[in-house]
Amino acid sequence: MTKGLRENVLKSAIHFLRIPEVRNSSLAKKIAFLEFKGLTKTEIHEALRLASSDKESGDLLLTPYTSEASIWKRCLAAAAAVSGVSCGLYYLLKESSPKITRNEGLEAETEYTREYQTASSSTAND
């Protein structure tokens, strides 16, 4: 009966070690927690070996765990950064560009039209 109880503890330790948050923590923290729970050094070693050698979770150990919430947080942070840079560039360019009033624009257009008409009438007369 004691053997079955220890197997149950070992299975519980393996399950604990496969939790994504635990998987990303340091080995020292994992060992300290398992020792605190009363596992022997041999049981801890065996649980670590079995948790990392499982074919299902073996690939997951190599890739970092990302929850859907953390992906959204990254997207939101990127969008905020892009909008901040865009606003900064807009105001920088707005301040550095020459100010042209509507009247100045109309005067330049009228002058251009007069010059064009003068040039076209002089070529028509030739």
VENCOR-V364702 format. One record per backbone hydrogen bond with DSSP energy under -0.5 kcal/mol. NH is the residue of the N-H (numbers start at 1). CO is the residue of the C=O. Records with the same first field share a line. If there is no record, write none. Layout:
BEGIN
NH=CO  CO
END
This chain:
BEGIN
5=1
6=2
7=3
8=4
9=5
10=6
11=7
12=8
13=9
14=10
15=11
16=12
17=13
18=14  15
19=16
23=19
24=20
25=22
30=26
31=27
32=28
33=29
34=30
35=31
36=32
37=33
38=35
39=34
44=40
45=41
46=42
47=43
48=44
49=45
50=46
51=47
52=48
53=49
54=50
58=54
59=55
61=57
62=58  59
63=59
71=67
72=68
73=69
74=70
75=71
76=72
77=73
78=74
79=75
80=76
81=77
82=78
83=79
84=80
85=81
86=82
87=83
88=84
89=85
90=86
91=87
92=88
93=89
94=90
95=91
96=92
97=93
100=98
101=99
105=101
106=102
107=103
108=104
109=105
110=106
111=107
112=108
113=109
114=110
115=111
116=112
117=113
118=114
119=115
120=116
121=117
122=118
123=119
124=120
125=121
126=122
END
